[in-house]
């Protein structure tokens, strides 16, 4: 399902990997998704934006 959605949005290859990571984070109901590249995840919707943090 996620891959079909990302393909429909014309996300590049790396964007599909980010979407799969985001979907796994949502499914696992994690509290935080740590990344050094928040912009890669912030384009995936509000549910992900609320989880994304850059490690200190």
C-alpha positions as CSV (number, residue, x, y, z in Angstrom):
1,X,0.0,0.0,0.0
2,X,2.7,2.5,0.9
3,X,4.8,1.8,-2.2
4,X,1.7,2.3,-4.4
5,X,1.0,5.6,-2.7
6,X,4.5,6.9,-3.1
7,X,4.7,5.8,-6.7
8,X,1.5,7.7,-7.4
9,X,3.0,10.8,-5.9
10,X,6.1,10.3,-8.0
11,X,8.5,10.1,-5.0
12,X,12.0,9.2,-6.0
13,X,13.6,5.9,-4.9
14,X,14.9,7.3,-1.7
15,X,11.6,8.8,-0.9
16,X,10.0,5.4,-1.0
17,X,12.4,4.1,1.6
18,X,11.7,7.1,3.8
19,X,7.9,6.4,3.5
20,X,8.5,2.7,4.4
21,X,10.4,3.8,7.5
22,X,7.7,6.2,8.4
23,X,4.9,3.6,7.9
24,X,6.8,1.2,10.1
25,X,7.2,3.9,12.8
26,X,3.4,4.6,12.7
27,X,2.6,0.9,12.8
28,X,4.9,0.3,15.8
29,X,3.4,3.4,17.5
30,X,6.8,4.8,18.3
31,X,7.0,8.1,20.3
32,X,9.9,9.5,18.3
33,X,11.5,9.0,14.8
34,X,15.1,10.2,15.0
35,X,16.7,11.4,11.8
36,X,19.4,13.7,10.5
37,X,17.2,14.5,7.5
38,X,13.9,15.7,8.9
39,X,12.8,17.2,5.5
40,X,12.8,13.7,4.1
41,X,10.1,12.8,6.5
42,X,8.2,16.0,7.0
43,X,6.7,15.8,3.5
44,X,5.0,12.5,4.4
45,X,2.1,14.0,6.5
46,X,1.3,15.4,9.9
47,X,1.3,12.1,11.7
48,X,5.0,11.7,10.8
49,X,5.9,15.4,11.4
50,X,4.7,15.0,15.0
51,X,7.2,12.1,15.5
52,X,10.3,13.5,13.7
53,X,13.2,14.8,15.8
54,X,16.8,15.5,15.1
55,X,19.2,13.9,17.7
56,X,21.2,16.3,19.8
